[in-house]
Amino acid sequence: MRKKAYMICFILILIVCAALVIGGCGVRQAMPPSGDDKNDAVEASGGGENVVDAQDTDQEKKPADSEKPSDSSGSAGTDEKPAASAPDKNEGPSKGSDRSILGIPDAIDIRAEDDGNLLVIVNKYHAVSKDYKPKNLVTIDNRYGTWENMEMKDEAYKAYKKMYKDAADLGYNLKLCSAMRSYSTQKTLYENAVKNQGRKTANIRSAYPGRSEHHTGLAIDVTSASMGWGLRQDFADYPDGQWIDDHCHEYGFIIRYPKGKTDITGYDYEPWHLRYVGVDAATYIMENHLTLEEYVEQI
């Protein structure tokens, strides 16, 4: 009898232990992941023709983190890898996207060599080849930029240095965060924009490789201390941005993608994106509120 009672107690103990084990496993599965788990969400990066989260491999980032530029979404430059589906010649720029000016229309022509024309148009209709190389490139002094070893055409560089000096005399602290870009750099920028923003938005904020003005060596993106070395559409609301808007033509530069002209340029308003065209052309364009496309059609 006593043996039978011991047996019953032993069985009850086994049942209770089994219930505790099962309950414990259920609680563990329901627990949220610990705070040490990595967040796989990708932060979208803005920036159109201006995107600064990629540079040529021979362009080293300046060591000062305080001068690392941020794009129009406010996120700092990153080392994000390109999207898996890279655009290439075989795929064609219009595949799966809008062929209008707000998308990527078929190119009318592809320029292979730099003929020295300051009014050369590189946009969604007029492209450059992978091997296009601007002539008379010079390396920008590091004090003028947030990145090292950037390049631009000599004539445009001389004009920028004069504008920089005059701005500094007025107390404005300007820097370049992008200048000439290679085809491969632009390809990475465009792929990242598509991955982070979606193709529709990317197509009005980032140029398809071969269709960026930065390939010409005549385009620059200008930021300032007041912007925290970033790029935002309210740049012209700040004294230094307003000064650039009012006076850049005196040095031969224009605001390449002005407000309200997206249906002509194909891109959102970018008060930071300057294009060198020479003083006479720049003065006429800015005083008459034209785009480069509209100006070239008139001459």
N, C-alpha and C positions, 0 to 999 in steps of 0.2 A: 504493500500500500504506500509506504513511504517512498519506495523506488518509483512508483507511478507518479507521485506528486512532484518528485524531482524532475521527472521527464517532462511533465506539463509545464513547470516553471522554465525549464531550459528552452522549450519550444516557444513560449511567450517572449522570452528574452530575444530569441532569434528574430521573431516577427517585429518587435520594437526596433531592433538594430537595423533591419532591412528598411523599415519605414523612414528612419532617420537618414539613411544613406540616400534613398530615393529623393526625399525632400530637399536634402542639401544640394544634390545635383541640379534639381529644378531651380533653386534659388540662384546658383552660380550662372546658369544659362541666361537668367533674366537680368543679371546685373549689367549696367551700362559699361562700355569700354572705359578703361582707365584714362586719366588725363595724359598719360605718356604716349598714347596712340597718336600717330601722325594724321594730320588732316589732309586728305587727298584732294580737297577742293582747289581748283585753279583760280587764282585771282585774275580777273580780266584786265588787260592792259589797253590803254587808249592810244591815241596818237595816230595821225594819218600819215601824210608825207613826212611827218616829224619823228616817227617812232624811234626811240633811242635805247631800246633794250637789246640791241645787237650791234656789234661793230666788226670790222674786218679783223681777221686773226692777227694782223700785224699792227693793230691799234690797241695799245694797252690802256686800261683804265687808270685814271689818276688815283693814287692811294688814299686821298682824303675823302672819307665817306660823306662828309658834310657837303661835298661838291658833286656827289653822284646825282645826275639829273633824274627827274621823275616825269612821267608822261602826263597826258591830259586827264587821266583818271586818278592821278596822285600817287600811283604805285611806282616805286623806284625801279631802275634798270635791273633786269634779272638775267639769269643764264638759262632761261627756258629753252628746251630743245624744240626744233621745228616740228610742225604737225607731220603725222605719218604720211599723208597724201600730199606729196610735193607737186606743185604745178611745174610742168615742163613743156617742151616744144611739142611733144607727141600728144599730150593731153589737150593742149589748146586752151587759151585763156577764157573762152566763152563757155566751155563745157560746164553745165550745171549752174550757170550764172546769167544774170541779165546782160543782154548785149547793148543796152542803152548806155548813155553817158554816166548813169548812176551805177552801172555794173562794169563789165570789161568788154567793150566792143572790139570787133576785129580791127587790127592795126591797118592803117592805110599804107604806111611805109615803115621801114626799119633802117635807121641810120647806122652805118658801120664805122665812119670816121668823123672826127671833129674838124670842121672847116673854118673854125674861128669865128663864126657868126654869133654875136652877142644876143641876137634875137631868136636863136634856135628854139624851137618849141618841142619839148618832150612831154607828152601827155598820154591820155588813153588811146588816142588815134595815131600818134606819131612816136614810135618806139626807137630804142637803140639796141644793138646786138649785144650778146654776152661779152664780146671782145672789144666793145667800144671803150676807148681810153681818151679822156680829155687831154689836150695839149697844154703845155705851160703850167703844169701843176706845181705847187709849192707846199711845203710842210708848214702848218700853222704853228706859231710859237705857242707853247703850252700855257702861257699866262692868259691867252685869249679864250681858252676852252675848258670844258669840264672833262674832256677826254684827251689823251695824248696822241700825237702823230696823225692828226686829222690833216686833210689836204683840200685845197681849193685852187682855182685858177689865179694866176699872179695878179692880173688887173683887178679882179674882184677882191682879192686879199688886201691890196693896197688901199682900195676904197673903204673896206671894212675897218682897217686900222685907223684911218682918219675919222670915221664915224665913232669908233670906240673911244678915241682920244677926246673928241668933242663932248661925248656923253659923259666921260669921266670928269671932265672939267666942270660939268654941271652937277656932279655928285651921283651920277648913275653908274651902277656896277653891272656891266653886261658881260656875258660869256657866250661862246658858241657851244652848242651841244650836239651839232651834226653839221657836216659839210659834204664833201664828195663821198658817195657810197658806191661800192662795186656792185655788180650784178648779184653776186652770191650773198652779200650782206642784205640787199633788198629782198632777195628771195626768202631769207630767214625771217625778216621782219614781216613780210606779207603772210607767210605761213603761220606765224605766231598770232597775227591779228585775226586770221580766219579761225584759228583754234579757240582763241579767247573771246572773240566778239561775234562770231558768225560771219558768213561770207557777205551778206547784204550790208552790214555795218562796216566791215573791213574795207569794202570796195569804195567807200567814200571817205575813209580815214587812212588808208594805206595803199601805196601804189604797187601794182603788179610788177614783178621784176622786168626791167627793160623799159618801163614806162614812168620811172621816177625822175623828176627834175634833178635830183641829187647826182644822177649819173653825169650830168654836164659839168660839174665842178663850179657852177655858177650859183647854186642854191645853198642857203644856210638856214639853220634854225637857231634863233637867238633867245636866250633866257636871261634872267637877272636875279640878283640877290632878293629882290622883293617877291619874286616868284618861288623862292626857295630852290632855285635852279631847276624848276620844273617848267612845264608847258601847259598853259591853260587859255581858254578862249577869252577870259576876262583880262588878259594881259594889257590890252589897250585902255583899260579903266584905271591903270596905275600910271603914275607920272612918267616912269621910264618907258613903258609901253606906248603911252600917248605921244611921247617925244619921238619915238621911232616912227609911229604912224604919221606924224606931222612932218618929219624931216628926212626920212630915209631916202627920198627921191633926190635930195640935194647931194647925195653921195653915189647916186646911180642905182639904188635899190628900189624895188616895189614890193608891196604886200601881194604875193603871188596868188593867194586864194582869198579874195576879199569877201566880206559878208554879203549875202544875197546873190552870189554868182555861181552857186553850186551847179546850176543847170548848164553852165558854160564850161567851168573848170572840171567838174566831176567830183570835186572834193568839198568838204565842210570848210567853214571859215577858219583860217589859221593865221592869227596876227603875228605869230612868231616866225613864219616861213617867208624869208626874203629872197628875192631873185635879182641878180645883178644884170642890168640891161644897158647901162650907161646913163649919164645924167640927163641928156636931152630926151631920150625915150622915157625914162622914169618920170621926169617932170610932167610930160604930156599925159602919160598913163594915170598918174596919181591925181593930177588936177582935173582930169575928165572922168575919173571914176571908172576906168576901163580895166579889163583883164588883158593879159598879154595876147591872148587869142584875138580879142577884139581889135587891139592895136595893130597887130600884124595884118589883119584883114583890110585895114584902112590904108596901109602904106603900099 
